Amino acid sequence: MLIHLPGGGPTNIPLLVSMAGWVLFSGYWSIASKSSSPVRSSESRASRRVHELLVNAALLLILLPVRGLTQRYLPDALFVVWAGLSIQAASGLLGVWARGISVLIGAERSRSKLITG
């Protein structure tokens, strides 16, 4: 769904909103992981870098006009755009909620260890 802005060419606002959501969520996740309690086992730094590289490559593939990847498989309708953005927002909120719950559980475990000694 392209929108023509004054003084410029067509802009895909929903795509930009979607990408901004990914960038904000990635930033939140990185910041929140620094303040989380220590874990017994976690993903290695090399593995995390590979995952970050793959996500960033996917975002670049969305932006760059790669032949064969520019065709739509869903109709170019406003309800499809809103449905996609709603699913993405709900998924992001679920991730934020899950991070908050894991922090609360970690804090409760730490507090119970202090009490029981």
C-alpha positions as CSV (number, residue, x, y, z in Angstrom):
1,M,0.0,0.0,0.0
2,L,1.9,3.0,-1.3
3,I,1.2,6.5,0.0
4,H,2.2,9.6,-2.0
5,L,3.8,12.2,0.3
6,P,4.1,15.8,-0.8
7,G,7.4,16.5,-2.4
8,G,8.4,12.9,-2.7
9,G,7.7,9.7,-4.5
10,P,5.5,6.8,-3.2
11,T,6.2,5.7,0.3
12,N,5.2,2.4,1.9
13,I,4.2,3.7,5.3
14,P,3.0,0.4,6.7
15,L,6.3,-1.2,5.8
16,L,8.2,1.6,7.6
17,V,5.9,1.2,10.6
18,S,6.6,-2.5,10.6
19,M,10.3,-2.1,10.4
20,A,10.3,0.6,13.1
21,G,8.5,-1.9,15.3
22,W,11.2,-4.5,14.7
23,V,14.0,-2.0,15.4
24,L,12.3,-0.8,18.6
25,F,11.7,-4.4,19.8
26,S,15.3,-5.4,19.1
27,G,16.5,-2.4,21.0
28,Y,14.3,-3.1,23.9
29,W,15.3,-6.8,24.0
30,S,19.0,-5.9,24.0
31,I,18.6,-3.3,26.8
32,A,16.4,-5.6,28.8
33,S,18.8,-8.5,28.5
34,K,21.6,-6.5,30.1
35,S,19.6,-6.0,33.4
36,S,18.3,-9.6,33.6
37,S,19.5,-12.0,36.3
38,P,22.3,-14.4,35.5
39,V,21.2,-17.7,33.8
40,R,22.5,-21.2,34.1
41,S,22.9,-21.6,30.4
42,S,22.4,-19.1,27.5
43,E,22.9,-18.7,23.8
44,S,26.6,-18.1,22.9
45,R,27.7,-14.8,21.6
46,A,28.5,-16.3,18.2
47,S,25.1,-17.9,18.0
48,R,23.4,-14.6,18.9
49,R,25.4,-12.7,16.3
50,V,24.3,-15.2,13.6
51,H,20.7,-14.7,14.6
52,E,21.1,-10.9,14.6
53,L,22.8,-11.1,11.2
54,L,19.9,-13.2,9.8
55,V,17.2,-10.8,11.1
56,N,19.1,-7.8,9.7
57,A,19.5,-9.5,6.4
58,A,15.8,-10.3,6.3
59,L,15.0,-6.6,6.9
60,L,17.4,-5.6,4.2
61,L,15.7,-8.0,1.8
62,I,12.4,-6.4,2.5
63,L,13.7,-3.0,1.6
64,L,15.8,-3.8,-1.4
65,P,14.0,-4.5,-4.6
66,V,15.2,-8.1,-5.2
67,R,13.8,-9.7,-8.3
68,G,11.3,-12.4,-7.4
69,L,10.8,-11.1,-3.9
70,T,8.6,-8.1,-4.8
71,Q,5.5,-10.0,-5.7
72,R,2.5,-10.0,-3.4
73,Y,0.8,-13.2,-2.3
74,L,-2.0,-11.4,-0.3
75,P,-4.3,-8.8,-1.7
76,D,-3.2,-5.1,-1.5
77,A,-6.1,-4.3,0.8
78,L,-6.1,-2.1,3.9
79,F,-7.6,-4.8,6.1
80,V,-4.6,-7.1,5.3
81,V,-2.2,-4.3,6.2
82,W,-4.0,-3.7,9.5
83,A,-4.2,-7.4,10.3
84,G,-0.5,-7.8,9.7
85,L,0.5,-4.8,11.8
86,S,-1.9,-6.0,14.5
87,I,-0.3,-9.5,14.6
88,Q,3.1,-8.0,14.7
89,A,2.2,-5.6,17.5
90,A,0.5,-8.4,19.5
91,S,3.7,-10.6,19.1
92,G,5.9,-7.7,20.2
93,L,3.7,-7.1,23.3
94,L,3.8,-10.8,24.1
95,G,7.6,-10.7,23.9
96,V,7.7,-7.7,26.3
97,W,5.3,-9.4,28.6
98,A,7.3,-12.6,28.6
99,R,10.5,-10.7,29.4
100,G,8.8,-9.0,32.3
101,I,7.4,-12.3,33.6
102,S,10.9,-13.9,33.4
103,V,12.4,-11.0,35.3
104,L,9.7,-11.3,38.0
105,I,10.2,-15.0,38.3
106,G,14.0,-14.5,38.6
107,A,13.6,-11.8,41.2
108,E,11.2,-14.1,43.2
109,R,13.7,-17.0,43.1
110,S,16.5,-14.7,44.2
111,R,14.4,-13.4,47.1
112,S,13.4,-16.9,48.2
113,K,17.0,-18.0,48.2
114,L,17.8,-15.1,50.5
115,I,15.0,-16.0,52.9
116,T,15.7,-19.7,53.0
117,G,19.5,-19.2,53.1
